[in-house]
Amino acid sequence: MLVDSHCHLDFPEFAPEIAQVVARARDAGIGICLTIGTKLSGMSRVREIAEEFPDVFCTVGIHPHEAATEQLASAQPLLDLAAHPKVVGIGETGLDYYYEHSPRDVQMANFRAHIRAARESRLPLIVHTRDAEDDTIAVLREAMEEGAFTGVIHCFTGTDRLAQAALELGLYISASGILTFKKADALRDVLRDVPLERLLVETDAPYLAPVPHRGKRNEPAYVAQTANALADLKGIAADTLAAATTENFLRLFTRVPRPSQA
C-alpha cells in the first residue's frame, strides 16, 4: 500500500470526475489520500471530499499565497476547524519568496499561527517553503524551542542544509514527482541521504506529474511512479519503500486510522 500524503482534490481540475480519480488511486494501490487545505474560505469543500470517501482525509490551513487575503490574528480559527475528525493536519503553511503573492511579514505571521495550532492540537504541520530556506529554518527552530510539534516539509526541493535542519528538528521530508525530472540531480542527491524512516511520498496533484506523465494533470494514482523512483534512488525494493513510507505517514498523522481499522 502507498499513501499520497499531499494532494488537492478540491481544485477545479478534479471537479468533473472526483469519484473516478479516487477509484483510480485505489486501483493503483493508494490506500490513503490526504487532501490539503489552502484557504479557510474553501475548507467546506475540502472537508466534504474527505467525508465522501473513507480513504481520504484532509488538513486545514492557509497557503502562503493566500496569506494576504486570509490573515490570522490567532490560531483559533485553525483549531476550531481542526476539531473535525477527518482533519488530520495543520497546513499547508510556510513561506514562498519565489512568487511573493503575499507580503513576507504576513506570511510569517500566518506561519507562526499555524505552528501554534499544530502544537496545541497535536496535529502535524505541513510546511511549504520556496526560496525562503533561511527564514523557514529560523522560524521552525525558534518555534521548536517554545514547544515541540511534529510536521513535514512537503514537496521537498531544497538544499541539504534545509534537509538536515528539518531532520534535526524531528520533521519528515516528502518527495514529489519532481524527483523523476531529468534535471533534478541535485534534489536526488539530497533525498538519497535522507533516512528511509523520515520519508513520505506525495503528488501535490494536480501539479508536478511524475515521468512518464509529466506535462499532464497529476493525480493520486501517479504517486506510484514517484515511489518507484525513490525506491530506485535508495537502492531498495518498491515494496520496502511503500511499506516504510506508509508506516512513516501513519506514525506522523496519528489521527488517521490504520487501514485495517478504517
Order of alpha helices (4+ residues) and beta strands (2+ residues): beta-alpha-beta-alpha-beta-alpha-beta-alpha-beta-alpha-beta-alpha-beta-alpha-beta-alpha-alpha
